[in-house]
Amino acid sequence: MPGTELAPNQVMVQVVDTTQLAGKLQELKAFLSSEDLARLERYSVAAPREMFLAARGVLRFLLGQLLDTEPARVIIATHEHGKPFLPDNPGLFFNISHSRTLALIALARHPVGVDVEYLPRHVDFAAVMHRFFSESEREEWSRFSVPSQQHAFFRGWTRKEALLKATGEGIAGLGHTLISFKPDEPRALRERLGDPSQSQNWVFGDFCPAPDYQAAIALQAPALQLSLQQFSL
């Protein structure tokens, strides 16, 4: 992968299954920076600790390959709202999402966000819709038949989360970001900050990274070329 180039509208997504990396954790630990190792030591519960180690280790491995440098030497900083970025490589963007034992790492040449959710978990859809979605969004979602509402909900939720992770707003932006629940909708953003024209700035891609998981990519680009790969070391 050294010297690999990302096309202008390409998003490379690596699917990281921590259950398949159990025997590689020490190898991944060697890719961490001193700051990463200090964060790792603050985890007292095994599962979150292993997820951080796997996701951060794989991220640094991938960045090191793309930038042709040692993974531990890649400088990763954070914006004021906690969004990580590469201060020495402003033309390369990344984002991470994880759920249960699965992590997704997205790499692109434009601002990018990714979100993944585990479908079988219990969610009070009506309560979440009422709290985090607008009246028009709730109306659109309610038009789906009951068997389809679960998938529609996670489709809209992952799209919204992916966008807000790309912008760095996080949950603070839920109220002013209106999204579509329709399947196969690359221009899924309806309105942001009261401005419908922002829908033209973002393109979305929905995908299933593993059985029982739903994921979405949001990319600030004219088009999106998704490249999905299962990570192995």
N, C-alpha and C positions, 0 to 999 in steps of 0.2 A: 503493500500500500504506500510506501514512501513515494512522494512526488505525485500522488493521486490528486487530480483536480476535480473540483465540484463545478458542474455546469451552472450558468447564471441562475436558472430557475429550479435547479435540482435540490431536493432534500434527501439526504442519506439518513435513514433511520436504522439504527442497530437495535435489535431485540435481545435483551439480556435476561436470561432465565437463571436466577441465582441458584436454583436447585442443581443446575448443570455445571456450576462453577465452584461447588463446595470444595473440590480438591485443588482449586487454583487460587484460593484467597491469599495465600502467602506470596504467590507470584504477583498478584495484583497489588498487594501492599507495597511492593518495591517501587511501584509507579507513583505513589503518593508523595506530596510535598511535606515538609515539616509541619506546615499549618494544617494540612489534611490529617496527619497522624495525631496532632493534638486534638482535633475535632473527634477523631475516631475513638480516642481514649475516654471521651466524655459520654459515650454510649454505654449504658449499663445493661441493656436488654439485648440479647443475642440477635434476634431477627432484624431490628433496625440497624444494628451495628454491621451486620453482614450485607444488608442492602446498601448502606452508605459506602462500605469498602468496595463492593462489586461495581456499583454505578460510578463512583468517583475514579476507581482504578481503570475501568474500561474507558471512561471519558478521557482520562489523561493518556491512555495508550493510543486512542484514536487521534487525539490532537497532536500527540508526538509524531505519529506517522504522517499526518497531513502537513505538519510544519517542519518535519525532518529534524526533530530535536528530542532530547531525552524527556520522557513524560513528566518526571518530577520537576523539571525546569520550566515547564509552561506556566506562565504567570496568569492566574485567574483572579480577577478582582470582582467586587460587587457594587452595583449602583445603590443609591440611598434606600430603595425599597427592597433590597436584597437580591435583585436579579444579577446572576453572574455574567461576566463578559471577559473578553480578551483585550486588555489595554494596548498590548503591543501588536495586535493583529485585528484592527477594526473591520476588516473585510471578511472576517470569518465569524459566524454566529452559531450558537448551540443552545440546546434546551434539554432538560431531563424531566421525565415523569415516571412514577412507579406506583404499582398497586399490588398488594400481596407479595408474590415472589417474582414479579415481572417488572423490568425497567426498560424504558425506551430512551434512547439518546439520539437526538436529531441534530444534524450538522448542515449548514447552508451558507450561501453567500448573501442572504438577506435576513432581516429580523425574522425569527422563527419561534413558534411555540408548539409544544406537543402535550397532549393529555391522554392518559389511559385509565380506564375504569373496569372493575371486575363486575360483570353483569349479575351474577346470582345473589350478590349481597342484598340485604333488605334495605329498601329506601321508601320512605313515605313520600311518594312522588307529589301528591297534592300539596303537602306542607312545604316541600322544597320549592315547588313552582310558585306558590303564593309568596314565599319569602324572597326569592332571588330573581324572579322573572316578571316581566311587565304584563299588563292585562292583555295586550295583543298577542304576546308570546303564549300566554296561558290558553287563549282562545284557539290558537293554531294547534297547540298540543292536544287539546280536548277533542279535536276533530278526528284524531286517530282512534281506531277501534281499540278496545281494551287490551286484546292480545298484542297489539302493536305499540302500545303506549310506553312499555319499558324500553324498547329499542329506540323509539323516538326521543324519549327523555334523555337517554345516555348520548344519543347523537347530538342533540342540542347542547347538553352539558359539556361534553368533551370539546365541541367547537368553541364554546364560550370560554372555557378554561384555557384552551390552547391560545386563543387570541390574547387574553389577559396576561398570560405568561410571556407571550411575545412582546407585549408593550411594557411589561414590568409592573403593571398596576395590581395584579392579583385580585383578591376578592373585592377590593375597593371599587373596582370598575364594573361589578356585576349589574348595578342598577342602571348604568347609562350605556350598556352594550346590548343591543337587540339582535337576536340571532334567529335563523330559520331552522326548523326541524325537518324540512323536506329532505328525502334521500337524494344522493347524487347532485348536490347543490354546491358547485365550486364557489359561487359568490353568495355565501351563506350569511354574511353580515348585512343586516337590514339598516342599522343605524348605530352610530357611536357618538357620544357627547352631543346628541341632538342633531347630528349632521348625517343625513342619508347618503351624501356623496362619498363618505369615507368607505362605503361598501366596495368601491372600485379599487381601493388600495390593497385589499386583502383577498387571497385565494385559499380555499380550504380543501382538504382531502381526508376522507373517512376511510378507515381500514380496520381489519381484525388481525391483530398481531399474534394471537393465540386463541384457542378455543375458550369461550366464555369471557373474552375481553373485547371492549370497544375502544377505539382510539381515534384521534383527529389531529391533523396538522393545520396550523395557520401560518401562512407565509406572506410577507409584505412584498409582493412581486406580481408581475403581469400574468404569470402562469406558474404551474406547479408540476414538477416531474418527480414523482416519489420513487425512491429506491429503497426497498425493504430487505434487510439482511439479518440472518440469525447469527449472533456473535459467538465466536469460539476462539479460544486462545491456544 
